[in-house]
Amino acid sequence: MSDDAAFLSAKRRKEEAVRASIMQKLVETGEKERLKDLLRDKLIQSGWRDALKEDCRQIISKKGLEKVTVDELVSEITPKARDTVPEEIKSELLNRIRTFLKAT
């Protein structure tokens, strides 16, 4: 393994450990559930959820109810769902996470 590959591998392991530690803190404190509730509420308020439902209906209508599986629907809609989350909602969640981490 080259020095660069070893460095990148060690960096990835460290990042994964940091992510796991953050996730553990979020779960233990209940903040993860609060953030999920906030996200759900903001997505509903923004109309994102209704737009996504309509996209699902269109896909089902186009392909036929009997010809589309839940897995197919999820794999088709997921990229658009991620891409269409409003930036202000992403920013708000990121700021809440940063604030949480600074306080712990």
N, C-alpha and C positions, 0 to 999 in steps of 0.2 A: 504494500500500500504506500503510495507517495505521501510526502509530508502534507501536501494540499488536501488529499483525500482524508488523511487521518485528522487534520484540523477541522474539516467540514463535518466529519463524522462526530467528533467530540463536541463541536458547536451544536449540532442537531440534538445530541443526547442532552446537553445542558438546556437547550430551549424546551425540549420535551419535559424535562424535570421541573423547570420553572412553570410551564403550563399546568402540569399535574399539581404542583403546589398551590397555584392560584385557584384551580378548580376545587381542590380540597377545602381551601379557605371559604370559597363561595358557597359550597355545599354546607359546611359545618355551621356557618353563621346564618344560613337561610337566605343569603343575598341572591343566590342563584334563582330561587323561586320568585323572589321579588322582581328580579330583572326579567324573568320570563313573563310574569304578569304585566309588567310595564310594556314590554315588547308587544305582547298580544293586544293590549289596549291601544297602543299607538298605531299598530297596523290596522286595527279595525277602524279607528278614528280617521285614518288617512284614506280609507277606501281601498287599500291594498288587498285586503282579504276578499272583498266583494269582486274586485277585478280578477283576482286569481280564480275564484269560483266560476266566474263567467268564462275564463279561458278553459277551465276544466270541462265545463258544459259544451263548449265549442268543439273541443277535441273528441269528446264522447259522441257528440252529434255527428261529427265528420266520419269517425271510424265505426260507429255503431256500438251500442251498449254491450252486446254480446261479444264483440271483437276486441275490446280493450280490457286489459287487466289493470288492477290497481298498481302493480309494479311498473307497467308501461306508462301509465298516467303520471306516476310520481317521477319517473326518469325523464319524461318529456317536459313536465312543468317546472321541475326544480331549478334548472338554469335560469329560466325567466323569473321565477319567484325570487331568487337571490339577487338578480340584476335589477329588479324593480323596487327593492326596499328603498324607501326615500333616504337620501343622504343625511337629512337632519335627524332621522331616527337612529341611524347608525352612529352618528356623532354623539347624540345624547347618551346612548348606551355605553359607548367607549368612555365618555367623560364620567359616567356613573361608576364604571369599573375602576378608572384611574383614581377617583375620589375614594372609593372603597379601599383600594390598595394602599393609598397614602395614609389612611386612617388605621390600618392594621399593622 
